[in-house]
């Protein structure tokens, strides 16, 4: 099972890094969510087609390993700078509670998610940003929560969107495409060969946060994230209000999220068209 957070204070578990979650809590929460959603249809209600075949050029295990290394380094640096907020911080607990509701629905979109060691952390920073790296490594910056005054429903839409990028393996496909274009498939094959995890981490690890996804990737992430959040009993209409807030904030400083996730009327219209598709999932989840 995936690892979910122990919401106790870090001092209660000194032997374990505070940002790593306990497996027992994960099992209990995932089981509860699975029981609550048993009546929900398994078939996806949004239409995003098949995931890119190009991603098969990059071994998933190695990319996820590189992401784990990069994420651990980032969290260690944030902790050293005293900007990694502790597990007992209200906003950290809020984010992890949202994640606990969404994660059990992730294997529908990628069976590998069952084995991911999910982590959610919050970094004190003015940046309007959030991300989910391959393998379920999630981080939010306080700027996105504070500057946009996000509700839980809107926060769930961001988290679902970022998780969808990982579940649809957009980074894996983008890395394959960029390396195949710039270096040739033979060099890519050597770079990502078995036993070359160190090379993968050194060469692409730092790209995993700054990758710019295509418009198609962004649409997929919007819709898959919308469905993930709806199945977790978060209000679908919040996806529209979220991007309206994003559009209003597009001229602000430190809007890192908006540099890779541009807002616009087309994006909002696409979400508005798909809200009715998942409304039933939301209503059933609320009853559950």
Backbone as CSV, one residue per row, in Angstrom:
resi,resn,N_x,N_y,N_z,CA_x,CA_y,CA_z,C_x,C_y,C_z
1,UNK,0.835,-1.202,0.000,0.000,0.000,0.000,0.871,1.253,0.000
2,UNK,0.262,2.369,-0.389,0.990,3.628,-0.362,1.119,4.120,1.072
3,UNK,2.099,4.949,1.295,2.339,5.477,2.630,1.551,6.757,2.809
4,UNK,0.773,6.828,3.881,0.041,8.050,4.208,0.541,8.590,5.524
5,UNK,0.288,9.856,5.737,0.973,10.528,6.835,0.411,10.188,8.199
6,UNK,1.313,10.194,9.150,0.967,10.149,10.554,0.848,11.597,10.993
7,UNK,-0.346,12.017,11.376,-0.582,13.430,11.657,-0.148,13.842,13.057
8,UNK,0.607,12.997,13.733,1.126,13.374,15.037,2.280,14.348,14.873
9,UNK,2.606,15.004,15.959,3.754,15.909,15.961,5.016,15.136,15.681
10,UNK,6.013,15.757,14.974,7.268,15.080,14.692,7.939,14.570,15.961
11,UNK,7.741,15.242,17.090,8.383,14.818,18.321,7.862,13.485,18.804
12,UNK,6.671,13.081,18.330,6.105,11.806,18.743,6.779,10.642,18.057
13,UNK,7.467,10.892,16.940,8.105,9.822,16.190,9.497,10.254,15.769
14,UNK,10.434,10.405,16.706,11.744,10.966,16.382,12.561,10.128,15.436
15,UNK,12.256,8.840,15.318,13.083,7.975,14.474,12.704,8.061,13.010
16,UNK,11.566,8.699,12.691,11.101,8.738,11.314,11.005,10.173,10.846
17,UNK,11.501,10.516,9.645,11.357,11.888,9.135,9.900,12.314,9.170
18,UNK,9.637,13.550,9.585,8.255,13.976,9.785,7.434,14.015,8.519
19,UNK,8.095,14.064,7.348,7.317,14.157,6.124,6.988,12.794,5.530
20,UNK,7.419,11.700,6.183,7.108,10.356,5.676,5.921,9.819,6.452
21,UNK,4.980,9.222,5.746,3.727,8.799,6.362,3.766,7.346,6.792
22,UNK,2.902,6.969,7.746,2.882,5.602,8.257,2.029,4.697,7.395
23,UNK,2.515,3.477,7.148,1.820,2.510,6.301,0.522,2.037,6.942
24,UNK,0.545,1.877,8.275,-0.676,1.402,8.934,-1.815,2.398,8.749
25,UNK,-1.518,3.676,8.932,-2.556,4.696,8.736,-3.034,4.694,7.295
26,UNK,-2.128,4.473,6.358,-2.489,4.422,4.947,-3.483,3.302,4.692
27,UNK,-3.181,2.139,5.253,-4.040,0.976,5.024,-5.438,1.233,5.568
28,UNK,-5.507,1.794,6.775,-6.805,2.052,7.384,-7.603,3.083,6.607
29,UNK,-6.929,4.173,6.211,-7.634,5.235,5.498,-8.041,4.809,4.100
30,UNK,-7.158,4.088,3.419,-7.485,3.618,2.085,-8.653,2.655,2.130
31,UNK,-8.679,1.788,3.163,-9.780,0.838,3.300,-11.092,1.539,3.550
32,UNK,-11.064,2.582,4.392,-12.277,3.348,4.671,-12.786,4.041,3.421
33,UNK,-11.876,4.651,2.673,-12.279,5.343,1.448,-12.793,4.365,0.413
34,UNK,-12.154,3.194,0.334,-12.592,2.199,-0.641,-14.004,1.725,-0.326
35,UNK,-14.288,1.532,0.963,-15.622,1.099,1.352,-16.652,2.170,1.049
36,UNK,-16.274,3.426,1.286,-17.200,4.531,1.047,-17.505,4.706,-0.427
37,UNK,-16.544,4.333,-1.286,-16.733,4.562,-2.719,-17.127,3.295,-3.469
38,UNK,-17.475,2.238,-2.725,-17.750,0.948,-3.371,-18.894,1.039,-4.368
39,UNK,-19.849,1.963,-4.111,-21.004,2.065,-5.000,-20.739,2.929,-6.221
40,UNK,-19.578,3.554,-6.266,-19.295,4.443,-7.380,-18.888,3.655,-8.616
41,UNK,-19.243,4.150,-9.805,-18.842,3.453,-11.033,-17.337,3.464,-11.191
42,UNK,-16.784,2.320,-11.635,-15.332,2.222,-11.811,-14.882,2.898,-13.099
43,UNK,-15.799,2.997,-14.059,-15.442,3.557,-15.357,-15.267,5.066,-15.245
44,UNK,-14.214,5.574,-15.876,-13.954,7.012,-15.851,-15.104,7.773,-16.497
45,UNK,-15.447,8.894,-15.919,-16.524,9.723,-16.443,-16.001,10.827,-17.365
46,UNK,-14.718,11.151,-17.267,-14.124,12.114,-18.188,-13.388,11.341,-19.276
47,UNK,-13.286,11.934,-20.435,-12.681,11.260,-21.582,-11.342,11.904,-21.906
48,UNK,-10.259,11.188,-21.600,-8.916,11.707,-21.887,-8.115,10.752,-22.778
49,UNK,-8.735,9.653,-23.210,-8.039,8.739,-24.106,-6.934,7.966,-23.411
50,UNK,-6.079,7.343,-24.212,-4.979,6.545,-23.689,-3.789,7.423,-23.331
51,UNK,-3.034,6.990,-22.331,-1.806,7.701,-21.972,-0.797,7.556,-23.106
52,UNK,0.122,8.514,-23.202,1.095,8.539,-24.287,1.947,7.274,-24.318
53,UNK,2.061,6.672,-25.498,2.903,5.489,-25.658,4.377,5.847,-25.580
54,UNK,4.697,7.112,-25.800,6.086,7.557,-25.790,6.745,7.323,-24.436
55,UNK,5.933,7.315,-23.372,6.496,7.159,-22.034,7.200,5.823,-21.859
56,UNK,6.858,4.828,-22.705,7.461,3.503,-22.578,8.962,3.525,-22.856
57,UNK,9.454,4.604,-23.466,10.888,4.712,-23.738,11.709,4.938,-22.473
58,UNK,11.052,5.356,-21.407,11.749,5.657,-20.160,11.278,4.685,-19.080
59,UNK,12.180,3.912,-18.469,11.781,2.980,-17.404,11.144,3.723,-16.234
60,UNK,9.942,3.325,-15.887,9.217,4.015,-14.818,9.936,3.923,-13.486
61,UNK,10.483,2.759,-13.168,11.165,2.586,-11.887,12.305,3.577,-11.721
62,UNK,13.058,3.766,-12.798,14.222,4.642,-12.703,13.815,6.112,-12.619
63,UNK,12.791,6.482,-13.373,12.340,7.868,-13.304,11.794,8.173,-11.907
64,UNK,11.013,7.248,-11.354,10.474,7.441,-10.018,11.594,7.469,-8.983
65,UNK,12.619,6.651,-9.191,13.769,6.680,-8.287,14.486,8.010,-8.331
66,UNK,14.632,8.554,-9.534,15.255,9.869,-9.678,14.411,10.937,-8.995
67,UNK,13.099,10.822,-9.135,12.202,11.777,-8.491,12.307,11.683,-6.974
68,UNK,12.384,10.458,-6.458,12.511,10.278,-5.015,13.771,10.968,-4.486
69,UNK,14.873,10.814,-5.224,16.124,11.436,-4.814,16.016,12.958,-4.824
70,UNK,15.446,13.486,-5.909,15.323,14.934,-6.035,14.410,15.507,-4.955
71,UNK,13.309,14.814,-4.700,12.346,15.271,-3.697,12.970,15.247,-2.304
72,UNK,13.660,14.155,-1.977,14.298,14.051,-0.663,15.320,15.169,-0.470
73,UNK,16.050,15.479,-1.533,17.036,16.561,-1.455,16.336,17.901,-1.219
74,UNK,15.256,18.135,-1.933,14.511,19.387,-1.760,13.987,19.533,-0.341
75,UNK,13.411,18.443,0.197,12.855,18.513,1.538,13.960,18.715,2.576
76,UNK,15.109,18.072,2.365,16.233,18.247,3.290,16.722,19.696,3.278
77,UNK,16.795,20.280,2.088,17.225,21.677,1.980,16.206,22.610,2.628
78,UNK,14.921,22.337,2.405,13.878,23.166,3.010,13.916,23.049,4.527
79,UNK,14.160,21.835,5.014,14.238,21.619,6.458,15.430,22.367,7.055
80,UNK,16.558,22.330,6.335,17.759,23.021,6.812,17.539,24.532,6.874
81,UNK,16.730,25.035,5.971,16.429,26.471,5.939,15.261,26.838,6.858
82,UNK,14.709,25.795,7.527,13.582,25.976,8.451,12.330,26.504,7.754
83,UNK,12.138,26.087,6.505,10.917,26.465,5.782,10.040,25.252,5.466
84,UNK,10.450,24.069,5.925,9.617,22.877,5.785,8.707,22.824,7.001
85,UNK,7.420,23.046,6.790,6.506,23.144,7.923,6.268,21.772,8.552
86,UNK,6.138,21.714,9.884,6.041,20.429,10.592,4.691,19.749,10.400
87,UNK,4.659,18.475,10.747,3.457,17.662,10.540,2.269,18.158,11.348
88,UNK,2.518,18.837,12.453,1.403,19.307,13.280,0.904,20.697,12.894
89,UNK,1.470,21.263,11.818,1.000,22.569,11.348,-0.400,22.401,10.734
90,UNK,-1.348,23.268,11.046,-2.722,23.104,10.543,-2.826,22.980,9.031
91,UNK,-2.017,23.743,8.297,-2.100,23.673,6.845,-1.512,22.363,6.311
92,UNK,-0.507,21.833,6.986,0.036,20.531,6.591,-1.009,19.453,6.836
93,UNK,-1.656,19.495,7.981,-2.705,18.525,8.288,-3.847,18.631,7.283
94,UNK,-4.166,19.847,6.912,-5.229,20.069,5.918,-4.873,19.413,4.593
95,UNK,-3.657,19.656,4.108,-3.237,19.070,2.834,-3.216,17.550,2.894
96,UNK,-2.726,17.008,3.981,-2.623,15.555,4.093,-3.987,14.889,4.228
97,UNK,-4.922,15.581,4.861,-6.288,15.066,4.932,-6.910,14.995,3.539
98,UNK,-6.702,16.038,2.743,-7.194,16.034,1.364,-6.561,14.894,0.580
99,UNK,-5.248,14.728,0.734,-4.555,13.646,0.023,-5.088,12.285,0.430
100,UNK,-5.368,12.095,1.713,-5.876,10.816,2.201,-7.201,10.438,1.547
101,UNK,-7.979,11.445,1.189,-9.257,11.170,0.535,-9.086,10.883,-0.956
102,UNK,-8.085,11.474,-1.580,-7.925,11.323,-3.026,-7.112,10.093,-3.396
103,UNK,-6.067,9.802,-2.652,-5.129,8.735,-3.024,-5.805,7.386,-3.286
104,UNK,-6.783,6.942,-2.493,-7.384,5.638,-2.773,-8.022,5.515,-4.158
105,UNK,-8.309,6.643,-4.808,-8.921,6.606,-6.137,-7.886,6.636,-7.260
106,UNK,-6.609,6.771,-6.910,-5.569,6.931,-7.935,-5.260,5.668,-8.747
107,UNK,-5.340,4.447,-8.175,-4.979,3.270,-8.982,-5.856,3.060,-10.215
108,UNK,-7.052,3.636,-10.220,-7.895,3.531,-11.418,-7.197,4.116,-12.635
109,UNK,-6.346,5.125,-12.388,-5.674,5.819,-13.480,-4.262,5.305,-13.723
110,UNK,-3.695,4.617,-12.743,-2.350,4.061,-12.918,-2.128,3.033,-11.815
111,UNK,-2.054,1.777,-12.185,-1.946,0.723,-11.188,-0.659,0.819,-10.386
112,UNK,0.357,1.470,-10.925,1.615,1.635,-10.196,1.405,2.437,-8.908
113,UNK,0.362,3.244,-8.879,0.112,4.100,-7.714,-0.125,3.296,-6.445
114,UNK,-0.499,2.033,-6.580,-0.694,1.187,-5.402,0.601,1.021,-4.611
115,UNK,1.741,1.071,-5.307,3.031,0.861,-4.648,3.778,2.168,-4.344
116,UNK,3.243,3.285,-4.794,3.941,4.547,-4.552,3.956,4.880,-3.064
117,UNK,5.055,5.429,-2.613,5.180,5.894,-1.235,4.841,7.390,-1.219
118,UNK,3.558,7.649,-1.144,3.054,9.006,-1.253,3.586,9.890,-0.118
119,UNK,3.912,11.106,-0.444,4.307,12.097,0.544,3.672,13.439,0.174
120,UNK,3.292,14.181,1.192,2.766,15.538,0.997,3.450,16.460,1.989
121,UNK,4.049,17.516,1.488,4.727,18.480,2.344,4.371,19.900,1.944
122,UNK,4.584,20.806,2.874,4.270,22.220,2.661,5.517,23.047,2.975
123,UNK,5.891,23.890,2.027,7.083,24.729,2.149,6.667,26.189,2.315
124,UNK,7.253,26.832,3.300,6.966,28.258,3.527,7.663,29.079,2.447
125,UNK,6.876,29.647,1.544,7.418,30.414,0.425,6.309,31.238,-0.191
126,UNK,6.673,32.397,-0.721,5.691,33.257,-1.385,5.289,32.729,-2.752
127,UNK,5.983,31.716,-3.232,5.665,31.182,-4.556,4.229,30.678,-4.635
128,UNK,3.567,30.984,-5.722,2.242,30.427,-6.004,2.492,29.162,-6.815
129,UNK,2.679,28.049,-6.106,3.114,26.848,-6.806,2.775,25.593,-6.020
130,UNK,2.723,24.475,-6.741,2.528,23.140,-6.182,2.955,22.155,-7.250
131,UNK,3.318,20.939,-6.848,3.694,19.928,-7.834,3.531,18.539,-7.251
132,UNK,3.468,17.559,-8.143,3.525,16.146,-7.769,4.510,15.480,-8.708
133,UNK,5.611,14.988,-8.168,6.633,14.336,-8.969,6.256,12.878,-9.220
134,UNK,6.856,12.230,-10.220,6.609,10.802,-10.448,6.808,10.008,-9.164
135,UNK,5.893,9.065,-8.913,5.989,8.271,-7.700,5.214,8.830,-6.525
136,UNK,4.460,9.929,-6.746,3.577,10.439,-5.704,4.197,11.383,-4.705
137,UNK,5.218,12.136,-5.109,5.876,13.079,-4.210,5.282,14.474,-4.415
138,UNK,4.482,14.924,-3.445,3.698,16.156,-3.571,4.267,17.247,-2.671
139,UNK,4.284,18.464,-3.176,4.658,19.619,-2.360,3.796,20.809,-2.747
140,UNK,3.376,21.543,-1.753,2.689,22.818,-1.935,3.567,23.905,-1.325
141,UNK,3.425,25.119,-1.859,4.048,26.293,-1.264,2.943,27.111,-0.599
142,UNK,3.266,27.718,0.534,2.230,28.448,1.265,1.635,29.580,0.430
143,UNK,2.406,30.112,-0.514,1.911,31.209,-1.331,0.645,30.878,-2.098
144,UNK,0.538,29.640,-2.587,-0.635,29.290,-3.395,-1.878,29.183,-2.525
145,UNK,-1.706,28.766,-1.272,-2.841,28.661,-0.365,-3.283,30.034,0.128
146,UNK,-2.300,30.876,0.428,-2.605,32.171,1.043,-3.028,33.231,0.035
147,UNK,-2.296,33.343,-1.064,-2.589,34.407,-2.023,-3.894,34.184,-2.766
148,UNK,-4.284,32.910,-2.928,-5.532,32.627,-3.625,-6.676,32.338,-2.661
149,UNK,-6.388,32.341,-1.365,-7.415,32.062,-0.348,-8.232,30.828,-0.724
150,UNK,-7.545,29.725,-0.910,-8.176,28.513,-1.432,-9.042,27.811,-0.391
151,UNK,-10.225,27.409,-0.812,-11.064,26.530,-0.004,-10.508,25.115,-0.082
152,UNK,-11.019,24.217,0.757,-10.596,22.817,0.674,-10.926,22.228,-0.696
153,UNK,-12.087,22.577,-1.244,-12.489,22.051,-2.549,-11.532,22.519,-3.636
154,UNK,-11.160,23.782,-3.602,-10.234,24.320,-4.601,-8.836,23.736,-4.426
155,UNK,-8.416,23.559,-3.182,-7.121,22.934,-2.924,-7.106,21.506,-3.444
156,UNK,-8.217,20.800,-3.281,-8.318,19.423,-3.786,-8.202,19.389,-5.305
157,UNK,-8.698,20.426,-5.981,-8.589,20.470,-7.436,-7.129,20.629,-7.869
158,UNK,-6.379,21.456,-7.142,-4.958,21.590,-7.459,-4.238,20.275,-7.191
159,UNK,-4.509,19.673,-6.041,-3.844,18.426,-5.714,-4.205,17.338,-6.716
160,UNK,-5.477,17.241,-7.065,-5.893,16.243,-8.058,-5.228,16.479,-9.398
161,UNK,-5.127,17.742,-9.793,-4.468,18.100,-11.055,-3.007,17.658,-11.050
162,UNK,-2.293,17.976,-9.977,-0.877,17.614,-9.910,-0.692,16.104,-9.824
163,UNK,-1.536,15.437,-9.069,-1.475,13.978,-8.998,-1.747,13.365,-10.366
164,UNK,-2.650,13.980,-11.120,-2.981,13.461,-12.451,-1.779,13.503,-13.381
165,UNK,-0.947,14.545,-13.284,0.276,14.589,-14.089,1.135,13.356,-13.817
166,UNK,1.243,12.985,-12.530,2.049,11.809,-12.179,1.368,10.523,-12.626
167,UNK,0.054,10.434,-12.424,-0.673,9.218,-12.778,-0.694,8.972,-14.281
168,UNK,-0.795,10.039,-15.055,-0.787,9.908,-16.514,0.641,9.869,-17.063
169,UNK,1.621,9.970,-16.182,3.044,9.852,-16.510,3.474,10.865,-17.576
170,UNK,3.002,12.091,-17.400,3.353,13.149,-18.345,4.842,13.460,-18.315
171,UNK,5.445,13.456,-17.134,6.879,13.732,-17.047,7.673,12.650,-17.767
172,UNK,7.244,11.415,-17.613,7.926,10.300,-18.272,7.898,10.463,-19.784
173,UNK,6.763,10.870,-20.312,6.640,11.072,-21.757,7.439,12.284,-22.220
174,UNK,7.421,13.363,-21.426,8.146,14.568,-21.817,9.651,14.348,-21.788
175,UNK,10.132,13.613,-20.782,11.557,13.305,-20.719,11.962,12.468,-21.925
176,UNK,11.140,11.484,-22.261,11.437,10.648,-23.427,11.488,11.486,-24.691
177,UNK,10.516,12.369,-24.856,10.452,13.187,-26.063,11.629,14.146,-26.157
178,UNK,11.938,14.822,-25.062,13.017,15.811,-25.104,14.364,15.151,-25.316
179,UNK,14.601,14.023,-24.682,15.877,13.337,-24.856,15.985,12.678,-26.216
180,UNK,14.874,12.128,-26.711,14.902,11.509,-28.028,15.152,12.541,-29.114
181,UNK,14.596,13.730,-28.925,14.774,14.795,-29.912,16.181,15.365,-29.873
182,UNK,16.683,15.586,-28.669,17.966,16.257,-28.549,19.171,15.360,-28.623
183,UNK,19.024,14.070,-28.277,20.183,13.210,-28.151,20.124,11.965,-29.020
184,UNK,18.937,11.632,-29.497,18.811,10.401,-30.261,18.432,9.249,-29.364
185,UNK,17.665,8.319,-29.882,17.163,7.220,-29.074,18.268,6.328,-28.540
186,UNK,19.357,6.168,-29.274,20.416,5.285,-28.799,21.070,5.848,-27.540
187,UNK,21.299,7.159,-27.540,21.892,7.779,-26.355,20.911,7.733,-25.197
188,UNK,19.620,7.978,-25.495,18.599,7.896,-24.462,18.579,6.509,-23.846
189,UNK,18.671,5.497,-24.686,18.667,4.124,-24.194,19.840,3.874,-23.267
190,UNK,21.016,4.401,-23.612,22.193,4.229,-22.763,22.008,4.963,-21.443
191,UNK,21.472,6.175,-21.534,21.287,6.993,-20.340,20.340,6.320,-19.357
192,UNK,19.292,5.711,-19.893,18.259,5.134,-19.038,18.364,3.627,-18.937
193,UNK,19.528,3.083,-19.213,19.708,1.647,-19.123,19.649,1.154,-17.702
194,UNK,19.440,-0.138,-17.526,19.377,-0.721,-16.203,20.682,-0.457,-15.460
195,UNK,20.545,-0.159,-14.191,21.722,0.106,-13.386,22.251,1.511,-13.506
196,UNK,21.555,2.383,-14.230,22.037,3.748,-14.446,21.217,4.779,-13.677
197,UNK,20.676,4.375,-12.539,19.830,5.289,-11.786,20.571,6.563,-11.407
198,UNK,21.835,6.446,-11.033,22.594,7.641,-10.685,22.675,8.604,-11.838
199,UNK,22.894,8.082,-13.052,22.939,8.945,-14.226,21.586,9.592,-14.483
200,UNK,20.520,8.818,-14.314,19.188,9.377,-14.523,18.962,10.529,-13.555
201,UNK,19.262,10.310,-12.289,19.051,11.361,-11.291,19.886,12.592,-11.605
202,UNK,21.119,12.376,-12.019,22.009,13.501,-12.296,21.581,14.280,-13.524
203,UNK,21.044,13.580,-14.507,20.737,14.228,-15.782,19.322,14.770,-15.886
204,UNK,18.365,14.140,-15.212,16.991,14.610,-15.366,16.305,14.939,-14.046
205,UNK,16.960,14.626,-12.944,16.310,14.861,-11.662,15.854,16.290,-11.474
206,UNK,16.700,17.235,-11.822,16.352,18.633,-11.616,15.302,19.132,-12.602
207,UNK,15.027,18.363,-13.643,14.023,18.775,-14.621,12.606,18.442,-14.172
208,UNK,12.452,17.556,-13.218,11.142,16.997,-12.926,10.172,18.009,-12.337
209,UNK,10.686,19.071,-11.729,9.822,20.093,-11.162,9.538,21.196,-12.175
210,UNK,10.479,21.431,-13.069,10.374,22.562,-13.994,9.864,22.176,-15.382
211,UNK,9.541,20.900,-15.588,9.042,20.478,-16.897,7.794,21.275,-17.275
212,UNK,7.746,21.716,-18.518,6.550,22.383,-19.027,5.760,21.378,-19.861
213,UNK,4.563,21.103,-19.415,3.734,20.130,-20.101,2.997,20.770,-21.271
214,UNK,2.569,19.927,-22.197,1.838,20.410,-23.372,0.420,20.807,-22.984
215,UNK,-0.255,21.483,-23.899,-1.650,21.849,-23.662,-2.510,20.612,-23.461
216,UNK,-2.202,19.554,-24.219,-2.952,18.308,-24.071,-2.725,17.703,-22.691
217,UNK,-1.483,17.745,-22.222,-1.184,17.248,-20.878,-1.970,18.018,-19.823
218,UNK,-2.006,19.333,-19.983,-2.694,20.170,-19.007,-4.199,19.877,-18.999
219,UNK,-4.771,19.676,-20.175,-6.198,19.350,-20.242,-6.472,18.014,-19.572
220,UNK,-5.624,17.025,-19.852,-5.771,15.718,-19.201,-5.717,15.865,-17.688
221,UNK,-4.741,16.612,-17.201,-4.574,16.773,-15.765,-5.767,17.495,-15.141
222,UNK,-6.290,18.490,-15.847,-7.485,19.181,-15.355,-8.643,18.206,-15.177
223,UNK,-8.883,17.386,-16.202,-10.063,16.521,-16.194,-9.898,15.328,-15.252
224,UNK,-8.724,14.709,-15.273,-8.489,13.591,-14.359,-8.502,14.100,-12.918
225,UNK,-7.893,15.260,-12.686,-7.908,15.839,-11.349,-9.317,16.174,-10.887
226,UNK,-10.127,16.678,-11.810,-11.523,16.973,-11.505,-12.251,15.716,-11.054
227,UNK,-12.053,14.618,-11.775,-12.741,13.376,-11.405,-12.205,12.810,-10.094
228,UNK,-10.898,12.849,-9.899,-10.328,12.370,-8.639,-10.931,13.121,-7.453
229,UNK,-11.013,14.443,-7.579,-11.555,15.246,-6.491,-13.042,14.970,-6.278
230,UNK,-13.789,14.828,-7.359,-15.228,14.550,-7.235,-15.467,13.208,-6.550
231,UNK,-14.697,12.199,-6.913,-14.835,10.882,-6.281,-14.464,10.940,-4.800
232,UNK,-13.732,11.963,-4.416,-13.303,12.119,-3.027,-14.206,13.084,-2.264
233,UNK,-15.358,13.414,-2.867,-16.383,14.264,-2.248,-15.978,15.730,-2.162
234,UNK,-15.208,16.191,-3.152,-14.912,17.615,-3.264,-15.733,18.202,-4.409
235,UNK,-16.270,19.360,-4.179,-17.261,19.980,-5.064,-16.686,20.273,-6.452
236,UNK,-17.232,19.680,-7.511,-16.683,19.861,-8.864,-16.622,21.310,-9.328
237,UNK,-17.617,22.118,-8.970,-17.651,23.509,-9.416,-16.442,24.288,-8.908
238,UNK,-15.766,23.758,-7.892,-14.577,24.433,-7.365,-13.451,24.484,-8.394
239,UNK,-13.479,23.565,-9.361,-12.457,23.610,-10.411,-12.578,24.891,-11.223
240,UNK,-13.797,25.354,-11.426,-14.031,26.590,-12.180,-13.629,27.802,-11.347
241,UNK,-14.059,27.848,-10.091,-13.713,28.994,-9.241,-12.209,29.067,-9.016
242,UNK,-11.538,27.905,-8.965,-10.088,27.889,-8.813,-9.413,28.615,-9.960
243,UNK,-9.783,28.260,-11.191,-9.104,28.855,-12.345,-9.530,30.287,-12.580
244,UNK,-10.695,30.659,-12.088,-11.061,32.071,-12.109,-10.145,32.863,-11.177
245,UNK,-9.829,32.276,-10.024,-8.876,32.917,-9.109,-7.487,32.976,-9.734
246,UNK,-7.120,31.896,-10.421,-5.816,31.860,-11.084,-5.726,32.982,-12.120
247,UNK,-6.777,33.133,-12.904,-6.787,34.169,-13.935,-6.652,35.556,-13.312
248,UNK,-7.337,35.760,-12.191,-7.269,37.062,-11.524,-5.883,37.321,-10.953
249,UNK,-5.152,36.247,-10.642,-3.822,36.377,-10.037,-2.695,36.295,-11.067
250,UNK,-3.053,36.185,-12.339,-2.048,35.910,-13.369,-1.008,37.017,-13.503
251,UNK,-1.325,38.215,-13.060,-0.362,39.301,-13.165,0.505,39.468,-11.944
252,UNK,0.293,38.601,-10.923,1.039,38.737,-9.681,2.449,38.204,-9.779
253,UNK,3.267,38.584,-8.801,4.642,38.099,-8.747,4.689,36.738,-8.081
254,UNK,5.775,36.005,-8.292,5.985,34.687,-7.699,4.948,33.661,-8.145
255,UNK,4.289,33.897,-9.272,3.265,32.967,-9.749,3.905,31.861,-10.582
256,UNK,4.740,31.047,-9.930,5.435,29.966,-10.639,4.453,28.979,-11.234
257,UNK,3.373,28.712,-10.521,2.376,27.763,-10.996,1.791,28.221,-12.328
258,UNK,1.550,29.518,-12.449,0.917,30.036,-13.656,1.861,30.071,-14.850
259,UNK,3.169,30.013,-14.600,4.108,29.981,-15.722,4.065,28.641,-16.445
260,UNK,3.684,27.598,-15.722,3.583,26.269,-16.338,2.137,25.797,-16.457
261,UNK,1.208,26.520,-15.853,-0.213,26.174,-15.919,-1.016,27.417,-16.284
262,UNK,-0.852,27.924,-17.497,-1.527,29.182,-17.849,-3.043,29.084,-17.754
263,UNK,-3.644,30.111,-17.186,-5.096,30.150,-17.085,-5.661,30.802,-18.341
264,UNK,-6.948,30.648,-18.539,-7.565,31.257,-19.704,-8.993,30.791,-19.863
265,UNK,-9.768,31.504,-20.694,-11.186,31.149,-20.862,-11.396,29.757,-21.426
266,UNK,-10.492,29.286,-22.296,-10.658,27.950,-22.864,-10.563,26.884,-21.783
267,UNK,-9.635,27.069,-20.877,-9.457,26.115,-19.784,-10.712,26.070,-18.911
268,UNK,-11.229,27.241,-18.595,-12.416,27.315,-17.754,-13.618,26.702,-18.457
269,UNK,-13.768,26.966,-19.754,-14.899,26.400,-20.500,-14.826,24.876,-20.537
270,UNK,-13.625,24.334,-20.691,-13.458,22.876,-20.726,-13.882,22.252,-19.396
271,UNK,-13.496,22.898,-18.316,-13.887,22.396,-17.003,-15.395,22.522,-16.795
272,UNK,-15.964,23.650,-17.196,-17.408,23.844,-17.046,-18.180,22.765,-17.801
273,UNK,-17.668,22.375,-18.962,-18.338,21.348,-19.761,-18.270,19.973,-19.110
274,UNK,-17.253,19.748,-18.275,-17.063,18.426,-17.677,-17.576,18.322,-16.246
275,UNK,-17.894,19.441,-15.624,-18.448,19.392,-14.268,-19.692,18.498,-14.201
276,UNK,-20.655,18.616,-15.148,-21.831,17.745,-15.071,-21.495,16.249,-15.162
277,UNK,-20.395,15.901,-15.842,-20.026,14.486,-15.989,-19.655,13.845,-14.658
278,UNK,-19.119,14.646,-13.748,-18.658,14.078,-12.475,-19.552,14.485,-11.301
279,UNK,-20.597,15.247,-11.560,-21.466,15.694,-10.481,-22.090,14.516,-9.739
280,UNK,-22.475,13.482,-10.488,-23.051,12.301,-9.858,-22.061,11.592,-8.943
281,UNK,-20.786,11.552,-9.358,-19.759,10.948,-8.518,-19.635,11.706,-7.199
282,UNK,-19.655,13.012,-7.307,-19.555,13.862,-6.114,-20.740,13.618,-5.178
283,UNK,-21.942,13.587,-5.732,-23.132,13.404,-4.902,-23.129,12.045,-4.223
284,UNK,-22.714,10.993,-4.949,-22.622,9.672,-4.354,-21.555,9.616,-3.278
285,UNK,-20.429,10.275,-3.527,-19.352,10.282,-2.549,-19.780,11.021,-1.284
286,UNK,-20.530,12.084,-1.439,-21.023,12.836,-0.275,-21.960,11.970,0.579
287,UNK,-22.796,11.182,-0.088,-23.685,10.291,0.653,-22.891,9.222,1.387
288,UNK,-21.817,8.756,0.736,-20.990,7.729,1.352,-20.272,8.228,2.584
